[in-house]
Structures are given as C-alpha cells and as structure tokens.
Amino acid sequence: MIVPSSQIQRPGIRAAMFVDFDNVYSGLQAVDPAAAKVFAEDPKQWTSALADGVGRDASRRFLIRNCYLNPVIYSKYRVYWTRAGFRVIDCPSLTQRGKSSTDINLVLDAMDVLSGPVGIDEFVIASADADFTSLIARFRAADRITTVIAAGPVAFAYREMADHVVEANDFAAILTGSTADAGAGVLPRAEGRVPAPAPRKGAAAKEVTSLVRSSAGPITGAVAAHRALTAEPSLKTDWGGHGKFGAWIAQLGNGIEYSPTPPPGWVWDARRFSEADLPQEAEARSAVEEHVTRVTDVPALSRAQFRQVFVSMETVLRQHPPNRNELTRAVRDHCVAAGHAVSRAAVNFVIQGLTYANALTEEATAMSLAEAWTRNVEEVCRLALLEFDESEVAELRHWASGGLLKQGAKPKRTKPEATASAED
C-alpha cells in the first residue's frame, strides 16, 4: 500500500532559510575572519548544526535553502553553497553605488514560500539588514516563527519584531566550533512547537546556594548569575525553563531570596539577612540614561560599570589579545573580580561597537576605548532620532565614557571608522 505523501508525518520543524551572503560575510569579516571563512566555504557544516540545534526532542528540516550572492565579488564561493544543497540566486549590483538586488529577490521568494502550498513553521533570515523588518512582520502576522541570524549590529525594531535573534558572537561560536561557550542549543527552541525541557536543579543551584550561604552579606545578581552559568552554561538559553534569572533563583527555595531593586539586583540568605540589609542605590539613573537605554540597545550600565569595562578591556588586551569570544568572557570575568559585575551580553555589545570603530588594538587604553564607545553611542542616538540639548549631550558623554570624559569634553576622533550603531 502506497501512503500519500500528504499523510506522511515527517519529524522536525519545517523551516526555510534565506541567506543574504554579502551582508553576513562582510559582518563576520569585521568580527572574526576565521568564522567568515567557515561561513563561506563550509555551509553544510553550520547548516547541519542549526538543524540539530533545537534540542533532543526535535530538529529543524530546512525544506528551502536559498543563498543570495553578488556573483561579481563572491562567485568563487558559489560551488560550496550549491554542493551544500543551497539554491544560489545571483544578485549583481544594479546601481552605480553598488546596491545589489538581494533585498527584492529575497523578499519576493520569501513571500512566495509564505503563500505556497507547504506550511513552513519557521523562517530563518540570515542578515542584519533592517530593511527586512517589514518582511518579519508579515511572517509574524501569519503566525510563523521568525529567527534572525545577524553578523553585525541589529536595529532595535528589527530585533524586537523577530522571535529569536542569533547575535554575531554566538553565530561565530557556531562556525568556529565553540558552541559550548555560546550556550546550549545552537538556535533557540521554537516556542509553541516543541515542549520546553523540565527545569533542573543541578550544579548551578548547589554552587549559588553555597555562595550565598557563605557570603558576608547580600551579593549582586550578576555575580550569582555568573557563578550559575559557569557551573551550568546551558542555563543561558532560558534559565532551565524559567525564562529569567529572578524566576530561576525563586525556585531554589531554602531561604535564597532575590530582588531586582535597588540596581543591579541582589541575592541573599534570608536566614541571616533581609531587604533592609540591601545596599542603597548609589547612583540614581538620570533621565538621559533612561531615555537612551529604553529607546536603543545601549546596555543600562552605570557610569562606574562602563569605566570598569574599559579598564578591564585595556588590561585583557595588553596581557594577551584574545579572539572575540575569549575577549568577551575575559572582560566579563575581570569586571566581576573587580567588584563591578557586568553581564556578558552587555560586554559583548560594547565590544561589538568598538570592533566596528576599529578601536580594539593592543595599544588601546581605557581612555581611547571610552572615546570610541562614546562616539558610537552618540551615533546610535542620532539614528534613533533622539534629540538632546548641550547639557544633555555633555551628560550623555560623561555617562557613556564611564566618567573618563569630563563634563563638556568631546570624544576625539583619531581616524575614519565604521558606524557601530544598531541601524547598520
């Protein structure tokens, strides 16, 4: 008996991948040239990793694999993609400014797939180009899962529209084989399609409990989270099914308490301490800081935290210039050890901006890093259409530079640099 193909239940999430080759390759070249080479020459390897990265209960089946490539510049990579089962669509430059036809071709093909006879569960767009924001909105309106793979700064609206965003450093980790450091699961589990794993109480719970029990007072949430992720890196995905660090802490019980206020959040042993023992907020967040962090992706760090990031980065770069992933981790650990805990995501965002500003060198100083980062923040604000008067601009610079730029001082521009804003 021959079973009609429409009745065959094939395992896995039905997915479609659309790769903006030029955008991803150029973005990776700025972040990690080794990762860019793997991306361009071994698409089968990382595509298989993405397909298997949902978890043990399911996998992705990429029914459609399209790669949009400028043949004038990148024709030598075509063979690698066709051998990996991709349909390669030539998108040559059509204008004197070099603008290719990738955007329109990708959008037309994606809309054909969306309205086609095969129900695609998830659309994966490999591009940091915010021009695809409207396309992602159409996928969401059709109740499809949307995942963006971005090898560069991502516009705020583009990020918020997608269900999942794979950042540049995580994608680079996949390409170079260091996925363990990037977190469990190559891509986030497709919500609503596959059941989430049951929460676990393991090494991380024991480590944090021991830390809190032996501390001389309440400890910052960032320090506790760092200790937990060191013991169980897999918690980075969704904190064991609890979504947020605070919810994960709450289920530990045994008198371990957590409060997000005052910033940066605190964990304590309720048997020995209470909320009255929590440190008072040392530095109230100004209206400028609140405005910038709410409208853009600039991390909500204090002036002291920004300063520590630049100081730690100078130290790490002088000792042994590491690759992107190692630099992020080393700076984060150095900040924690110095008593100014900063999340790895925040450190990575700063590093991303400094990378595009060509500021990460062995000779970099905390001051030069602060100046480059401050220029980047100003550009991010400009693109987000944020307007400030002179006193607010001075306040912005003083905050973003970690206080290294005095009130009223302007960050120096020593050489041309790429804009590292989220709109790139």
JOFEN-V329253 format. One record per run of one state. SS is the DSSP state (helix for helix, strand for strand, loop for the rest). FROM is the first residue (numbers start at 1). TO is the last residue. If there is no record, write none. Layout:
ss | from | to
SS | FROM | TO
SS | FROM | TO
This chain:
ss | from | to
loop | 1 | 4
helix | 5 | 7
loop | 8 | 12
strand | 13 | 20
helix | 21 | 31
loop | 32 | 32
helix | 33 | 41
loop | 42 | 42
helix | 43 | 51
loop | 52 | 59
strand | 60 | 69
loop | 70 | 70
helix | 71 | 83
loop | 84 | 86
strand | 87 | 90
loop | 91 | 92
strand | 93 | 93
loop | 94 | 99
strand | 100 | 100
loop | 101 | 101
helix | 102 | 114
loop | 115 | 121
strand | 122 | 126
loop | 127 | 129
helix | 130 | 141
loop | 142 | 144
strand | 145 | 149
loop | 150 | 155
helix | 156 | 161
loop | 162 | 163
strand | 164 | 166
loop | 167 | 167
helix | 168 | 176
loop | 177 | 178
helix | 179 | 182
loop | 183 | 202
helix | 203 | 214
loop | 215 | 218
strand | 219 | 220
helix | 221 | 231
loop | 232 | 232
helix | 233 | 236
loop | 237 | 244
helix | 245 | 250
loop | 251 | 255
strand | 256 | 259
loop | 260 | 265
strand | 266 | 269
loop | 270 | 274
helix | 275 | 277
loop | 278 | 286
helix | 287 | 295
loop | 296 | 302
helix | 303 | 319
loop | 320 | 323
helix | 324 | 337
loop | 338 | 343
helix | 344 | 356
loop | 357 | 365
helix | 366 | 383
loop | 384 | 389
helix | 390 | 400
loop | 401 | 424
